[in-house]
């Protein structure tokens, strides 16, 4: 190992140790499971904004998105990013404040399944059980995609065995999440958002310089058929351009619908200390998301010209997600200083992964421990036993995530897109109905959740295989089906009790105050 590589490794190790230390320091602040899962609702506006977006972006930002742009150009990556930017803004604008107020009024709900169950007075806990099961179904592969990104990073960078590297990364994430809980995850997410920003800026400056300047990057993109376009997509097999239909564009914009149902993002809304400072959080979050995704896509363009001029090796298929790693590896070979910067870039990739994985582990752990064991199955636990259960469940879920990510050829982008569709279609419509439709009831909520979840699988593994107009992102049709189910079943069954509607009106009144 040469001195530049050692510098990179030391930087990464220092970063990971810092995350663990934060977890240990915050472990003393977890007096009960409410603190462990929601941090006592003490997040400030900047931490809530940046931790929400850091946990949102995941390894998708620095690996998945640049990889897609590198292979096929701006269309798929661009429309997806536009949908996500719109979804981010609308989620902060319409959902954040009502959810913060409503969850506290609803028996101080500390998880999303808690809120759904309390909001609709589901005494039999059916809604809680279904929503907790959905979190486990979709978060395990989502978490696995993060572990896979870590494995790809270290195996590419140091030549380590993929599985070994993935396990080591998972252990680090588990350590600080198990010890520090939600507050540790939120603070580390805030730090990780800064590291991600440094990584993006560093790669762009270095890459553009070695590509021959900004104009060279754009000229190369324009020279490839359909590459520098939002209406066409570059076909890497034929070298030509394929037309992007309006339906395909709509399905990619539908990524934005997923925000309304993302538990690890919604939990940040629930944990905000002052609901009146949400406007500040919204502005910070929206600006950061737009800039970071635009830069990530541009890195894909930069990577394409760097492979075209022979600066770095060409990548194919799932390996395209390593493009930012390859650029940073080339950077590290130039000097000790650039090796240090490259170490920060690699730490940024880890930051993307860790910031999402820790939040997902907490959300999945809370669903199993608080909602399934204590809520549905009525398992009696002391406060100490609840904390031990939360950490044990978190560990089990992490192990399952590692098992799913065992295959090194798995695509981060594709796994994330499926899990995103799952949450968007199951929780999104129910969340909007719970917050904004007084007539919705528990039967409609259950129907919408189940119908949306089933349609995600049916469309992804069945209908989309028909090709043509049917080959759209499964989130869009599944979301529509869920909305129809909620409305139809709610109207076909008895109206909610006066206690529920009075609470709904009380929340509306407080929001207007």
N, C-alpha and C positions, 0 to 999 in steps of 0.2 A: 504494500500500500504506500503510495507516494505522499509527500507532505500536503499536497493540495487535497487529496482524498481524505487524509486524516483531519484536515481542517473542516471539511464538510461534515465528517462523522462527528467531530467534537461539537459542532454547532447544533446538529440534530439532537445529540444526547443531552446537551445543556437545555435545549428547548423542552424535551420530553420530561426531564427531571423537574423543570419549573412547573409543569402541569401537575405532576405528582405532589410536589410540595404544596401547591395551592389546595389540592384536595385534602391533604393532611391538616393544613391550617384551618380549613373550613369545617372539618369533621366535628370540631367542638361546638359549632353553632347549630348542629342538628339535634335539637332537644326532643323532637318527635317526628312522626312520619309526615306531618304537614310541612315541617321545615325541610325534610329530606326531599320531598317531591315538589314543593312549591316555594320554598325559601321564605315562608312567612309573608309573602306578598310585599317584598321590600325592594324590588328592582327599580332603579332610577331610569330616567328617560333614555339616556345614551346606552346604558348597559342592556336595557330591554330591547332597544332597536337593533343594536349590533349583534347581540347574542341570538336574537330571533333570526336575523338574516344569515349569520354564520352557520347556525344549525340548519337553516333552510338549504343553503347552497351545496353543502357536502363536497365530496370528491368530484362531483359532477362539474363544479365550476372550473377547476384547474386540470381536470382530466377528460371527463366526458364531453363537455361543450367544445373545448379546443380540438378534441379528436374528431368530432363530427364536422366541424368547420374545415379542418385540415383535409379531410377526405372528399367532401362533397360541396364545399363552399358555403355561401351565406344563407341559403334558403331555409333548410331545416333548422339550423342553429339560430338563425335570425328570427324566424317567426316564433320559435319556442321561447326565445329570450323576450320578445315583445309581449307574448302572452303572460309570461312570468312577471314582467315589470308591471303590467296592468293589474294582474292578480295581487301582487304585493301591495300596491297603492290602495286598491279597493278593500282589501282585507283589513288594513290599518284604518281606513276611512270609515267603514261600516260595521266591522265585527269587533275590533279591539275594545272600544269603550263599553258597548252593551254587554260583551262577554265578561269584562272585568266586574261590572256592577251586578250582573245577573248571577254569576257563580258565587259571589259572596252572599247575596240575598238568599240563594237556594241552599240553605244549610251549610254555607261555607264550603262548597264543593271544591275538592282539591285535584280531581282528575276529570277528564272529559266524560268517561262513563258515569262518574258520580253526578255530573251536571245533568246529563240526559235523564238519568233515573230520577233525580230530585225535581227537575223541571216538570216532568210529566207525572210525578207521584206514582211511579211504577213500583208498587209494593212487592210484587212478585219477583222483581229484579231481572225480568226477562231482557229488558232493554240494556241494562248494565252488563249482563252476561254476553249478549250478542256483540255489543260494542267492544268489550274487553277481548273477546275472541278475535274480532277483526283486527284489533291492534297487534295481537300476537301473530296472526297470519301474515300481515303485511310488513310488520317491523322487523321480523327475523331476517327475511331476505334483504331488506333495506340496509340493516346493520351489516349483513354479510357483504354487501357491495362496498361498504366502507373498509372493511377488513381486507377485501380483495385489492382495493386501491393501495393500501399500505404494503401488501405483499408485492405488488407490481413495482412499487417505488424502490424498495430495498433490493429486490432481485435484479432489477435493471441497473441500479446504481452501484451496488457492491458485489454483484454476482452471487448473492446469498440464495439459498433454497427458498422458493416462493412460499411454501407452507410454513417453514420455520420463521421467516420474516413476518408473515401474517400473524402467527401466534404471539410473537414478541410484541408486536404493535397492539394486539388485542389485550394483552396483559397490562400494558401501560394505561390504556383507556379504562379498563376495568378498575385498576387501582385507584385512580383519582376520582372516578365516578362513584365507586362503592364507598369511599371514605367521605368525600365532600358533599355528595348529593347535588341538589338543584343549584344552590348558590355557587358551589365550586364550578359546576358545569357552565353556569351563566357567565361567571367572571372569566373563565378560561375561553369561553366562546368570544367574549369581547376582545380579549388579547389576540385570539386566533384570527379575528376579522382584520386586525391591524397587520398581522403577519401575512395574511392572504393578500392584502393591498400592496405590501412591500414586494411580495413575490410577483404579482402581476406587473407592476411598474418596472421592476428590474428586468424581467424577461423581455418586455416590449422594447425597452431602451437598448439592451444588448442585442436582441434579435434584429431589430431594424438597422442597427449600425452594421452588422455583419451581412445583412441582406442587400446593402448598397443604398439604404435610405428608404424613406416612406414611399416615394414615388415608385421605386423598384418593386416594393411589395404589392402596391395597387396594380401596376402594369402586369405583373405576373398573374395576379388574380383575374384581370380582364382578358388575358391571353388564353385562359382555359374556358372552354365552352360551358356556359351556365354557372360558372363558379362565382362570379361577382354579380349575383342577381338574387332577387327575392321572388321572382316568378318562374325561375328555372333552377334545376339542380344538376350539378356536374355528375356525369356517369363515369365512374373510374374504370369500368370494364371496357366501354366503347370509346371513351374520350370525348363523347358528345354531351348534349344537354337534354334532359327530360323535363317536360312541362310540369309545372306545379299547379294543380287545379285549385279552385276556390274552396272546394270541400276539404282538400288536404291542408290548406292554409288555416281554415276554420278549426280543424282537428288539432293543429299545432298550437293555435291561440288558446285552445281549450286547456292547455297546461295551466293557465291562470286560474281556472276553476278549482284546481287542486288545493289552493291555499286555504279555502274555507273549511277544509277537512283535515288539515295537518296537525295532529295532536302536539308534536314537539314545538310547533310555532304558536299554536293557540294557548299552550301553557304559559308562554311568555306574556301574553295579553292578561291572563289570569293573575300573574305574579307582579304586575306593575303596581308600584306603591301609590302613585297619585294619578288618578284617571284624568285629571285636567292637564297633564303634561304629555298626553298621548299624541297631540298634534306635533310636538317637537320630535317624538320618536318616529312618527310617520314620515316626516320630512327627511330625517337622517337616513332611515331605512330605505326609502324610495330612491334617493340620490345615489346611495352606495350600490344598490342593486343594479341600477341602470348602467352606471359607469363600469362596475366590475364585470358584468356580462358582456358589454361591448368590447372591453379590453380582452376578455377571454376568447371571444370569437376572432378578434384581430390576431391573437397569438396563433390561432390555427392557420390564418393566412400567412403569417410570418414563417411558420413551420414549413408550409408548402414550398416557399421559395428557397428556404435553406436546404431542403432535400433536393430541390431541382438543381441548385448550383453545387451540390456535392458537399456542403458544409457538414451536414449530418446525414445518416443513412435514411432511406425511404422506409416508411412503415405501412403495413397493410392490416385490414380488418380490425380486430380488437386492439392490436398493438398501436393503432393510431392514437389511443388514449395516453400513450407514453410520450407524445410529442413534446410536452413541456419539460418532461424529465430529460429527454435527449438534448434539448437546447441548454438546460441548466448544467448537464454533464459537460457539454462543450465549453460552457462558460467557466466551469471550475478548473479546466485545464490551462487557462491563460495566466493566472497569477494567484497568489495567496489571498489578496483582497477579493478578487472575483470568486475564489473558492468559498470565502466567507459569505459573500452575497448569495452564491449558489446554495449554500447550506440553509440560508433563510428561505430561499425558494422551495427547497425540499421540505423545510419545516412548514411552509405555507400549504403544501400539498397535504402534509400530515394534519395541519390545522383544519383544512376543509373536511377531512375524514373524521377527525376526532370530535370536532364541534357538533357534527350531526350524530355520530355514533353514541356519544355520551347522552345526548338528549333522547335519542330513540331508546336506549337501554333503560333510562329512567321511566319513560312513558310506558314501555312494555312491562317493566318490573311492577309499576304501580297498578297496571291492569290485572296482572296475575295475583299479586299479593293483596292489594286493597280491594279490588273489585270482584275477582273470582273467588279467592279463598275466604276473605272476610265478608264480602257483600253477598255473593250468590250462595256459597256453601256454608256460610255462618260459622266459620272456624273462629273460636274464641282465642284472642291473643292479647298479651300484655303489651305495653308500649315497647319494652325491650325486645320482646318476641317479634313484634311487627317490624322493627328495624332489622333484626336478623333475617326475617323472612324476605324483606325487600332486597337485601343484599344477596341472599342466596338465589332468589329468583333472577336477579340481574345477571349473576354468574352463569346460570343455566342457559339463559337466552343468548348470552355472548358465545357460549360453546356451540349452540345451534347455529348461530351466525357464521362462526368459523367453519363448521361442517358444510354449510351451503356454499361458502366461498372457496372451497377446497380446490376447485378446478381453476387453474391459472388462465384459461382461455375465456372465462366469463367476462361479459361486457358490463362495465359500471353503468354506462348510459342506459342500456336496455333494462337492467334490473331495477334501477331507480325509476325509470319511466313507468314500469308495471306497478311498483309499490305506490308511486304517486297517484296513479289512476285509481288504485284500490281505495286509498284514503279519501281522495277527492270525490269519488262516486258514492261512498258509503256514509261518510261523516259530513261532507260539504252540504248537501241538500237538507239533512236533518238539522245541522247547526243553523242554517239560514231560517228554516221554519221555526226552530225553537226561539230564535231571537226576534223574529219579525212577524210571525203569523199566529195570532191569538187562538185561532180556531184549530190549529194542528193539535193532534193528541198522540198518546203513546202507541196506539195501533198503527197510525200513519207513520210514525217514526220508525217503528220496527219493520214495517213493510218496505219503507224506502231504503233502509239500511241493508236489508236482505236482498231486495231486488237489485240495488246498485252493485252490491258485491258479486252476486251471481252473474250479472251482465258483464262485468269486467272480465271474468273467466271465459264466459261464452263467446264474447266478441274477440278476445285476444287469441284464444286457441281454436275457435271454430269459424265464426262469420268472417273475420278478417282474412282468413285463408282463401276466401273466394276471389280476392284480388279486386282490382279496379276501384270503384267507388266504395267498396266495402272495406278496403284496406286503410281505414282511418284509425287514429289514436282512440283506444278503447274508452278513455275517460269521457269523451263527448257523448256517445250514445248511452253509456251507463249512467251518467249524471242526469240526462233527460229522463230515462226510465225511472230513476229514483225519485225525481221531482213528481212525475205523474203518479207514482205509487203513493207518495205521501199525501198528495192532494186528494186522490180518489178514495183512499181508505179512510182518511180523516173525515171527509164529508159523508162517507157511507156508514160511519160509526157514530156513537153518541158524542156530543160536544164535551169539552173538558169541564171539570167541576168549577164552581165559582171561586174556590180557594186558588185555583191555578190561574184563572183569568184576572183575579184581583192582584195577584202577585205580578203578572205580566204588566198590568196597568201601573202598578207601583214602580216598576223598573223604568217604564217610559217616563213617568213623572220625574223620577230622580235624574234621568238623563237630560231632561229639559231644564232642570234647575240650574 
